[in-house]
Amino acid sequence: MIINLKFFASLRPYMPGDKDESWVDVQMETNVGEVLDYLKVPPDKPKIYLLNGVHADRETLLKEGDVLSVFPPVAGG
């Protein structure tokens, strides 16, 4: 099944193929954590996961056409 990945800020180097977003083919019943593990994203790097604009976690299962956005820790002041 095909999903859309969007990595932000310091996570962009883990994106397949030097782009801001990428359509990737994953197995059915794949969860967020499995995609990140496959891309070798260290588990402590991402802090916010959005699946189709809604908060998710590493155990959330993906479906065909999902948009997974991954953000590092956010700081501000």
NORVENZI-V316228 format. One record per backbone hydrogen bond with DSSP energy under -1.0 kcal/mol. CO is the residue of the C=O (numbers start at 1). NH is the residue of the N-H. Records with the same first field share a line. If there is no record, write none. Layout:
CO=NH / NH
//
This chain:
1=26
2=65
3=24
4=68
5=22
6=70
8=11
9=12
11=14
12=15
22=5
24=3
27=30
30=62
31=35
32=36
33=37
34=38
35=39
36=41
37=40
42=45
48=71
49=56
50=69
51=54
54=51
57=60
58=33
60=32
63=66
66=4
67=52
68=6
69=50
70=8
71=47 / 48
//
